[in-house]
Amino acid sequence: MSYTARILFTAVFLLVGFGVVMTYSASAIYADHIYADPHHFFIRQIFFALLGTAGLFVTASIPIAFWKRHARALALLSIALLLFVMIPGIGYSAGGARRWINLGAVKFQPAEFAKLAVCIYLADYLSRKMKYIKKGNLSIFFPPMLLVGLMCALVLLQPDLGSCAFLCLAAAILVFMAGIRMRYVIVTLTAFLPFFYFLIIRVPYRLSRVTAYLNPWQDPQGSGFQMIQSLLAFGLGGLGGVGLGQSTQKLFYLPSSYNDFIFSVIGEELGLMGAMFVIFLYAVIFLCGIQMADKSNQDFERLLIVSLTLLIVFQALVNMMVATGLIPTKGLPLPFISYGGTSMVINMMSIGILLGVDRHARGRR
């Protein structure tokens, strides 16, 4: 394992350990109220962390050629899983959304796997078509965009606009990195703006999130409640925080305090210093990923490293921006920290792939 890979490994496990502690702090009272067991979410998060760790070591040991050889199969598998969500008895609904496959004791979210599959598939496809891309042949982009479009349509049926946006973002990043001119990316994204208009402005609950973002105090007991409680948490935390386990906003004031808004609890209990520590670790992951990509001389490896790194870091950035009121509310977990099994395992597997690429690159040298 290279020096950069060791730093990446350390940063990830610091976030995982920190996340287990904060999950317990943010969920204990709620778990005791709902399940009569304050350790309910804590024990499950430890299990998810161990499962994710196993996934990391497994993917790190898999040869990089495996991912390239089975990229299309992984993409087709993700489509099949997204279809399974729609089947009664298999798909699981909660909060008005049908996003999970019921596996009994745990629930699996195929959209998280789809993000990983898209990164691997596009990295393989674009690396094979690089000579045509350099010639300016745009027609080669249509087949993968149709496949990504199908995935996005299935994700939107759940509905899950956030995951759909991340699939589009991953595709745009990879296509741009492959060498397509920026103006083509901008034109394509502009062409999709009418769709986002109908998906946001014409959908009442999504529009309410936008209006709450613009002025949460307009409806403090309704659409603006979550945003206001999150901002109050940061205000109460100040520079040094109120102390680990001492948050008041988690006492049934801040919804999803152990999941989507766990960063707000971190800000309240550990203050600005705790929040900056988390941001620093994500910055380390970003810099390690970019450095590993810069050292690679293989198109597939370079595209895969950057896409997986940015997928994790951008999701963290969006979660923290939501918690601090910089963008409208969107239910996305904070990678390695928020409670949740699918996100933990898939993100840990992504890090494992990065470590596997690093090992493969060192073997060539």
N, C-alpha and C positions, 0 to 999 in steps of 0.2 A: 504494500500500500504506500503510495507516494505521500509526501509531506502535505500536499494540498488535500488529498483524500482523507488523511487523518484529521485535519482541521474540520473538514466537512462532516465527518463521522462524529466528532466531538460536539460540534454545534447542534447537530440533529438530536443527539441523545440528551444534551442539556435541555433542549426544548421539550422533548418527550417527558423527561423527569419533572421538569417545571410544570408541564401540563397536567401530569397526574396529581401533583400537589394542589394546583389551582382548581382542578375539577372537583376534588374533594372539598376544598374550601367553599366553592361556589354552589355545590349541590347538596351538601350534607343536610341542611335544614329542610330543603324541599323534599329530598328523598325520605327523610324521617316522617314528613307530613303525608306523603303519598304512599310510600311502601312500608312505613314503620321500620325502616332500616336506613340509618344515616350513611351506611357504607355501600348502598346499592350501586350508585354510579361509580364510586371509587374502585370497587372490586372489578366491575366490568371494564373500566378504563385500563386497569392494570392488565387484565386479560387481553384487551385490544393491543396494548403496547407490546406485550410478549408475542402476540400473534404477528404484529407488524415487524418485530425484530426478527422473527423466524423468516418472514417474507423477505426482509432485507438481505439476510445471509444467503437465502436460496437464490434470489435474483442476482446477487453479487457473484455467485459461483457459476452461473450459467454463461456459456460462451456468447460473445456478442453476435456471432454468426447465427445463433438461434433466433434472436429477435428479428434479424434481417430476413431470415428464411421463412419465418412464420408471421410476418407483419400483416399480410392480407388475411390470414386465418384469424388473427386476433381482432381485426376490424370486423370481420363477419360475425365472430363470436359476440362482440359488443352489440351489434345490431340485433342478434338473436336474444340477448339478455334484455335489451330495451323493449323488445316485443313481448317477452315473457311478463313484463310488468303489467301489460294490458289484460292478461288472462285471469279471470276470476278464480280465486282460490290460491293463486300463485302470487299475483301482485298484491301489495299491501298498501292501504290508504291511511293517511293521517293528515289532519289539518287541511283537508280539502285537496290534497295532492296525492297522486298515486305514483310514488317514486321508488318503492322498495320491493324486493322479492323476499317473501317470507321463508326463512330457513329454520323456523321453530324458535330456538332460544335467541337467535340474532336475526337482524334484517340486513340485507345486502342492497346497496344502491348502485344499479348498473351505470348511471350517468358518470360516476367517479371512475369506473373502469373504462368507460368510453373515452374520457380525456386522455388516459394513458395510451389506449389503443390508437387514437388519432395521431398522437405524437410519434409513435413507433411506425405506423403505416406511412405517414407523410414523409418522415425522415428517409424511409426505405425508397419510396416511390420517387421522390425528388432527387435523391442521390443517384438513382439509376438513369434519370432523364436529364442529368446536368448538361450534357453536351447540346441537347436540343434547347434547353433554357438559354444557354449562352448565345445561341443563334437567334434568339428572340421569338421562338415558336410558342405562341400562347395556347394553341389547341391542346397541348399536353396537360394543361391544368384542369380541363373540363372533367375527365374521369374522376380524379380524387375529390374535386369540389362537389360532384354529384353524390358521392358516397358520404362526405361530410354533411352535405345538405340533408340527406336521408336521416342521418343520426340526429341532426338538429331538429328535424320535424318530429321525430319520435320523442325527443326530450321535451319539446314544447307541448306535446300531448299530455305530459304528466300532470300539470305543467311545471316547467323549471326553466325560466328565462335566464337565470344566472349561469347555469351549466351550459346552456345553448350559447350564450355570449362568450364563455371561455373556450368552447370548441371552435367558434369562429375566430377568436383571438389567436389560438394556437395555430390554426390554419394560416392566418394572415402573417404571423411571425415567421413560420417555416417557409412560406412562399417568398416572402421578402428576402430572407436569408439565402434562399436558393439562387437569387440573382435577378428576380423580376423587378422591373423598374417601379419605383415608388408610386408613380402616377397611376399605374394600373391597379395597385392595391387601393389607392384612394378612390378611384372611379368605381371599383367593385363595392367598397364599403358604402360609398354614397348611394349606389343603386339599391342597397338594402335599407336605407333610411326609411322609406315608406312602410316597410314591413315592421320596423321597430315602432313607427308611429301607431300602427294599428295594434301592436302588441302591448304598448304602454299607455298611450293617451286614450285609446278606445276601450281599455279594460279598467273598470272602476277601482278595483283594489290596488292595482299598480299605479294608477293615477293618484290615488290617495297617498301613496308613499312619496311621490314626487312633491305633492303640495305640502306634505308634512315636512319634507326636507327643506323646502323654501321658507316655511313658517310653522314650525311645530307648535308654537303657542296659540295658533289659530284654533286648534282642536286638542287641548292638553289632555283630555280624558279619553280621546279616541285615537285617530291616526298619528298624532304627535306624541303620544304617551311614551312609547319605547325610546324615541330619540331624546326626549327631555330627561328621562330617568338615566339614560346612558351619560348624558352631559353632566348631570348632577353627580354621578359617581366620580367622574374625573375631577370635578370641582371640589368634592369632599376629600379626595386623595391628596391633592396638592403636590408638594415636592417629594415628601417622604412616605406618604400614605398613612392610613389609619391603623395599619398593622395587619399581619396575616390572620385571616379568619374573622376580622372585625367589620367587614362590610355590612352596611345597613341596606344598600340597594338590592342585595341578593335576597332580602327578606320579603319576597313576593312583590317587590316593586318593579324590578327589572326582569322582563320576560327573557327566557333563553339565556339566563345568566351563566350557565355552565357550558353553553354551546356557542351560538352565534355572537353573544355579547360578553364572552368571558374576558375579552381585552378590557372592557369597562371595569370589571371586578378587579383585574390586575392593577388598573390605574387608581382605583379607590384604595385597595389594601396596601399596595406597594408604591403608590405615587408615581411621579414622573420618572424617578430613577428605575423603578421596576419596568415601566413601559419602555424606556429607552434600552434596557437590557434585552428585552424581547426583540425590539427593532434591530439592535446590534447583531443578534444571532442570525436573523433573516438576512441582514446585509452580508454577513460572513458566508452564508450559503450561496448568495448571489455571486459574490466575488470568486468563491471557489469554483462554481460552475463555469463562469466566464473564463477563468484561468485554465481550467481543464479543456474547454472547447478550443481555446487559443493554441494549446499545445498539440491538438489533434490535427493530423494531416489527411484524415479520411472524412469525406463529405457526410456519410451516414452518421458517424460518431459525432461530428461537430453539430449537425442539425439536431440529433437526438439529445445531446447534452444541453444545448441552449433551450430547447423546447421544454424539457422536463424541469430545468431549473426555473425558467420564467413562469411555468405553470404553477409551481409551488409559491414562488415569491409574489407573483401578481395576486394570487388568491389571498395571501397574507395581507398584502397591501390593501386590497378591496375591503377585507374584513375590518382592518384597523381604521380605514377611512369612513366606513359605515358607523363604527362605534364612536368616532369623534365628530360625526355630523358633517363630514366633508362631501359625502355623496348620499343619495337616497338609500333607504334600508333595503338590504337584500340578504336573504338567508344563506350565507356561506360560512362554513366553519373556519377557524383559525388553524392552519396546518400544524399537526403534532401537539397542539395544546387543547383545542376544543374537544368535548366529549363526542365520541362517535367511532364506530368500528371500521366502516368502509373507507372513510377518509384517511384514517390512521394507517390502515394496511396498504392502501394504494400509494399513499405518499411515501411510506417506508420502502415499498417495492421500487418506486421511482428512484429513491436514493440508492438502493441496492444496484439498480441498473447503472447509475452513474459510477459507482465504485467498481462495477464489473468492467465498464468501458475503460476506466483508469488502469485496472489490472491488465487488460488486454493491450493497451497502449504501451505500458511499461514492458510487457513481454516482447513487443516488437523492437524496443530499443535495446 
